[in-house]
Amino acid sequence: MVTAFEYLKSLPYLPVALMRGKKQGMYYGRPSNAEIKRWLYSYSVIINGLTPLPDDEIIFPITELIFFPKGKRKTTLIKKE
């Protein structure tokens, strides 16, 4: 089985996160592992209708993946057969 954190970390597509760097200043990029865990702890990710914590196991197949369900920029990915 795969945990929610491992699953999100393995995805090639994720919402971008605002990052801070010494040389670049503020920029957007792939979220860090800590950021992905914060999303899961704050219930900002819904997988198959459930809001898992980072160590919760994911049941496959994934048919619905929602990022930031209560935000202005809600992102929904649905697999249609």
Secondary structure, 3 states (H helix, E strand, C coil): CEEHHHHHHHCCCCCCEEEEECCCEEEEECCCHHHHHHHHHCCCEEECCECCCCCCEECCCCCEEEECCCCCCCEEEECCC
